[in-house]
Each structure stands twice: as structure tokens, then as C-alpha cells.
Amino acid sequence: MRGLASVLALLGVLVVAGCGGGEKVSAIYELSAMSSPPVSRGTRAQILVPEPRALEALNTSKIAVKPTELTLSYYPEVAYQDVAPRVLQRVLLDTFQNTGRVDAVGLPGQSLLINYQIVTEVRAFQVETYGSDRARVEVSVKLLNDSNGRVMSSRIFDTVVPISNDQVETAAAGMNQAVQRLAVDVVNWTLAQI
């Protein structure tokens, strides 16, 4: 039964991704959190991870590639499992949970009594092929005290992972590494602040 549900979910994603711009999607690449992220602290605070903001060009399930400093395009016929901001949100949430050292972390609408919010904005979520081939995830992060709305701290995280070529399989693996490393950095920074 679980296998059938997974197949139906994947077919649903394929239909949605295929209908978005009429482009055929032949492969979906999944970005995921580390199963045992290294952290040095824990917290009893409850943390909310809202959906990150992003410009329209990165608010897509298409895998972005920058062949020059000023141009952005996409790999044809492939996609992530969701739009990039929601993929990042899920990886951040799962990374917090996978530490086993955070009492509660959730998404909007889950009725947690929130102490802190991790407010993020995606600045880069792409493969870059000018100069050298690399995967890049850059995110602006604000740690917000939910009780008074004040920003306690903010930081820009920029994670770059060199890749051996710009083929889609290599690019997706590089993006997975980059988003995992960035998520671990954000989680460790957050736990150090609270």
C-alpha cells in the first residue's frame, strides 16, 4: 500500500511539473537532509520554519544553471520534487529534526507554541558553469524572537560545492551536497544563538 501511495505521489508531481509550462519532465531529483547532522548543542525551544522567499526565477521546481554571471537558464526535462524554496524549507526542517536535539520544530499551521522563527530568503539555488563548475546555495537568514517580533541575529550563508562537470546527474548531486551543508550550518548557527 505504501509503495502504491509513493507511485501515485510521484505521478502527481510529474503531472503538475509537466503541466506548469507544458514541458515534459522525465526525471525528478530529490534533495534531502543529512540523516545524522553534526551539531554541538540542543534546545528546548520550539522553532518555526516558514517557507523561504525567492525571486520568481528561483521559485520553480526547474533545476537552475548559470552559464554566465548575468544569465540564468534551466536543465531541460528535469526538476526537483517541489519548488526550490519549499525544498529548502523541508531540508531545514528535517535537519533540525534529524539532530534529535531540538524539542519541537514545525511548519506554519502546526499549532506549536513558537519561541523562534527562522526567516529565510533564497539568493542563489543553482549550478554555475562560468569559470568552474559548482553548485551554489546562498540564503539570507534571520532568527526572529516570536514573542516580540525582534530579529535577534541575521547572517548570509553561501555554500559552494565544486562539481566535476555540468551533467544533470552531477549537478543534482552537487546541489544536494550544497543544500545539506548549508542546512547544517544554519541549524548550528541557530542553536548557538538561542
Number of C-alpha atoms within 10 A of each C-alpha: 6 7 8 9 10 11 12 12 12 14 12 12 18 20 14 14 25 17 12 12 8 10 12 15 18 11 13 20 19 14 23 17 24 21 12 12 21 14 17 10 15 18 15 11 16 16 27 24 19 19 18 20 18 18 12 7 12 20 17 20 21 25 25 23 23 18 17 12 10 6 8 15 15 18 15 15 15 22 26 19 19 21 16 26 23 18 21 26 19 21 22 25 21 19 23 30 19 16 20 14 15 18 13 17 20 20 16 11 8 9 8 14 13 17 16 24 23 23 18 23 17 21 18 19 25 27 31 23 17 12 9 11 20 24 29 24 25 19 25 18 20 19 22 20 18 16 10 9 11 12 15 12 14 16 13 15 17 17 21 21 19 17 20 11 14 20 11 16 11 16 26 24 16 26 28 22 23 24 29 24 19 23 27 22 17 22 23 19 17 23 17 13 10 16
